[in-house]
Amino acid sequence: MTAPKMRLMHGPFSPFVRKVMVSAIEKGMLDQIEVVPTAVGAGKTNEELIMINPTGKIPTLVTPQGMAVYDSTVIVEYLDQVHPDVRLIPTDPAQRLRTLRMNATADGLIQAGVLVRTELSREAAKQWPEYLNQQWNKVRHCLRVLNEDIAASGERITLGEIAAAAALGWVDVRLSEENWRAQNPVLGQWFDRFAKRPSMVQSAPPAA
């Protein structure tokens, strides 16, 4: 009898979903996960999703026992519990802190970037320049810190590096006007290498 699979509520353009997908592939767990296309968007509620995840967000993972696990970082923590032989969140306290901090920086990069993109979508006369500058400042400082972290990380692969790669892939598409590689050359070179990994290629969003 085939063991029941985990179910992942999935959207191909979400960098947070991609973080989970890359993690699952790197851990060799993709065959244990059923990918469920799930529509979410501003201004509309996915009623089926919100019944299992009160935040109404993806990614959401449903375990074989029927428990909903949500937030990309929490999902990866769960995957580490299921398959601890390949850990992406280290157990060593110093390494764990480093990994989670890098993950938080990458998430902050996406969150500030989304606010930039949202503000730029308004008519120019309705944009709030000070607010826009504030969010761009956050984007650039997150990139600066990731550049420093990657310079010190070597070629290790933890949730921190995976989160950084997922965020940078999103930035390349959604904030293409930002020439971030020029100011962060170590990060740019690292990402161009990391983006060739099978996990990144397999999880890449469809071409627009």
Phi, psi and omega per residue, in radians:
M1 nan 2.306 -3.118
T2 -1.272 2.315 3.123
A3 -1.176 2.471 3.114
P4 -1.120 2.554 -3.120
K5 -1.659 2.764 2.882
M6 -1.241 2.665 3.113
R7 -2.066 2.201 -3.121
L8 -1.936 2.004 3.039
M9 -1.250 2.096 -2.795
H10 -2.267 2.491 2.953
G11 -2.372 2.248 -2.968
P12 -1.184 -0.314 -3.065
F13 -1.763 -0.051 -3.118
S14 -1.426 2.153 3.089
P15 -1.182 -0.433 3.111
F16 -1.279 -0.673 3.011
V17 -1.106 -0.752 -3.131
R18 -1.067 -0.659 3.095
K19 -0.972 -0.787 -3.139
V20 -1.185 -0.737 -3.129
M21 -1.096 -0.807 3.121
V22 -1.063 -0.737 3.136
S23 -1.069 -0.794 -3.128
A24 -1.099 -0.703 3.140
I25 -1.178 -0.784 -3.140
E26 -1.083 -0.538 3.135
K27 -1.508 -0.096 -3.107
G28 1.256 0.565 -3.043
M29 -1.971 0.070 -3.015
L30 -1.070 -0.546 -3.125
D31 -1.242 -0.149 3.104
Q32 -1.675 0.044 -3.034
I33 -2.130 2.268 2.977
E34 -1.643 2.105 3.136
V35 -1.473 2.166 -3.090
V36 -1.997 1.863 3.099
P37 -1.001 2.257 -3.012
T38 -2.380 2.097 -3.098
A39 -1.510 2.198 3.008
V40 -2.382 2.741 3.127
G41 -3.083 2.812 3.136
A42 -1.099 2.334 3.035
G43 1.516 -0.022 3.087
K44 -2.450 2.503 -3.090
T45 -1.832 2.288 2.995
N46 -1.474 1.789 -3.002
E47 -1.124 -0.629 3.128
E48 -1.159 -0.737 -3.124
L49 -1.164 -0.765 -3.035
I50 -1.205 -0.325 3.070
M51 -1.253 -0.430 3.128
I52 -1.865 -0.369 3.093
N53 -2.337 1.877 -3.033
P54 -1.101 -0.307 3.087
T55 -1.393 -0.279 3.136
G56 1.177 0.431 -3.039
K57 -1.985 2.769 2.946
I58 -1.936 2.637 0.073
P59 -1.365 2.587 2.940
T60 -2.271 2.293 3.120
L61 -1.943 2.337 3.044
V62 -1.902 2.115 -3.099
T63 -1.265 2.876 3.075
P64 -1.019 -0.413 3.109
Q65 -1.492 -0.044 3.075
G66 1.628 0.125 3.117
M67 -1.499 2.355 3.094
A68 -1.492 2.275 3.086
V69 -2.071 2.197 -3.071
Y70 -2.411 2.797 -2.891
D71 1.499 2.222 -3.030
S72 -0.994 -0.678 -3.129
T73 -1.165 -0.721 3.119
V74 -1.150 -0.651 3.107
I75 -1.094 -0.771 3.128
V76 -1.145 -0.644 3.044
E77 -1.023 -0.740 3.110
Y78 -1.129 -0.766 3.115
L79 -1.057 -0.644 3.079
D80 -1.125 -0.605 3.095
Q81 -1.198 -0.700 -3.127
V82 -1.209 -0.693 -3.075
H83 -2.302 1.361 -3.041
P84 -1.332 -0.136 -3.124
D85 -1.137 -0.537 3.074
V86 -2.090 1.626 -3.070
R87 -1.598 2.363 3.066
L88 -1.784 -0.313 3.013
I89 -1.985 1.826 -3.027
P90 -1.059 2.703 3.073
T91 -1.532 -0.447 3.075
D92 -1.047 2.206 -3.017
P93 -0.968 -0.773 -3.111
A94 -1.174 -0.736 -3.138
Q95 -1.227 -0.633 3.094
R96 -1.088 -0.795 3.135
L97 -1.078 -0.771 3.117
R98 -1.042 -0.782 -3.118
T99 -1.115 -0.819 -3.102
L100 -1.205 -0.568 3.084
R101 -1.170 -0.766 3.105
M102 -1.099 -0.696 3.084
N103 -1.056 -0.751 3.134
A104 -1.145 -0.654 3.096
T105 -1.123 -0.748 3.130
A106 -1.124 -0.742 3.089
D107 -1.099 -0.698 3.112
G108 -1.122 -0.609 3.073
L109 -1.058 -0.803 3.134
I110 -1.133 -0.796 -3.078
Q111 -1.085 -0.768 3.090
A112 -1.169 -0.660 3.126
G113 -1.110 -0.672 3.092
V114 -1.092 -0.710 3.130
L115 -1.170 -0.647 3.043
V116 -1.057 -0.866 -3.080
R117 -1.097 -0.681 3.129
T118 -1.124 -0.774 -3.125
E119 -1.157 -0.696 3.135
L120 -1.194 -0.338 3.129
S121 -1.345 -0.231 3.102
R122 -1.349 2.808 3.004
E123 -1.030 2.510 -3.060
A124 -0.952 -0.666 -3.097
A125 -1.197 -0.355 -3.095
K126 -1.751 -0.025 3.140
Q127 -1.315 2.644 3.137
W128 -1.850 1.726 -3.011
P129 -1.018 -0.733 -3.114
E130 -1.113 -0.718 3.127
Y131 -1.161 -0.736 3.124
L132 -1.087 -0.763 3.106
N133 -1.094 -0.658 3.119
Q134 -1.070 -0.780 -3.117
Q135 -1.229 -0.686 3.063
W136 -1.067 -0.656 3.132
N137 -1.081 -0.730 3.094
K138 -1.112 -0.774 3.115
V139 -0.966 -0.854 -3.041
R140 -1.226 -0.600 3.102
H141 -1.276 -0.613 3.048
C142 -1.099 -0.726 3.094
L143 -1.100 -0.717 3.131
R144 -1.064 -0.782 -3.110
V145 -1.202 -0.694 3.085
L146 -1.090 -0.684 3.096
N147 -1.031 -0.754 3.123
E148 -1.170 -0.733 -3.115
D149 -1.154 -0.747 -3.137
I150 -1.153 -0.652 3.127
A151 -1.046 -0.515 -3.109
A152 -1.668 -0.106 -2.966
S153 -1.640 -0.262 -3.055
G154 1.208 -2.411 -3.109
E155 -1.986 0.433 3.126
R156 -1.194 2.791 3.109
I157 -2.243 1.924 3.034
T158 -2.262 -3.129 3.051
L159 -0.984 -0.571 -3.139
G160 -1.056 -0.862 3.136
E161 -1.152 -0.693 3.141
I162 -1.121 -0.752 3.110
A163 -1.095 -0.714 3.109
A164 -1.076 -0.762 -3.130
A165 -1.134 -0.737 3.119
A166 -1.103 -0.707 3.132
A167 -1.162 -0.752 -3.113
L168 -1.178 -0.633 3.048
G169 -1.059 -0.681 3.097
W170 -1.171 -0.765 -3.137
V171 -1.052 -0.735 -3.128
D172 -1.021 -0.579 -3.115
V173 -1.563 -0.828 -2.964
R174 -1.589 -0.386 3.093
L175 -2.190 0.866 -3.025
S176 -1.114 -0.330 3.125
E177 -1.284 -0.243 -3.121
E178 -1.550 1.956 -3.131
N179 -1.455 1.175 -2.974
W180 -1.203 -0.469 -3.119
R181 -1.133 -0.553 -3.101
A182 -1.099 -0.656 -3.119
Q183 -1.580 -0.241 -3.053
N184 -2.355 1.141 -2.988
P185 -1.125 -0.636 3.125
V186 -1.118 -0.774 3.124
L187 -1.104 -0.736 3.141
G188 -1.095 -0.788 3.139
Q189 -1.144 -0.724 3.101
W190 -1.071 -0.827 -3.097
F191 -1.093 -0.706 -3.140
D192 -1.085 -0.561 3.046
R193 -1.299 -0.829 -3.061
F194 -1.112 -0.599 -3.097
A195 -1.126 -0.265 3.123
K196 -1.531 -0.108 3.118
R197 -1.107 2.526 3.137
P198 -0.945 -0.614 -3.136
S199 -1.127 -0.617 3.121
M200 -1.332 -0.724 3.121
V201 -1.092 -0.791 -3.076
Q202 -1.188 -0.511 -3.088
S203 -1.693 0.044 -3.086
A204 -1.092 2.438 3.110
P205 -1.167 2.709 3.108
P206 -1.068 2.613 3.090
A207 -1.122 2.452 -3.129
A208 -1.169 nan nan
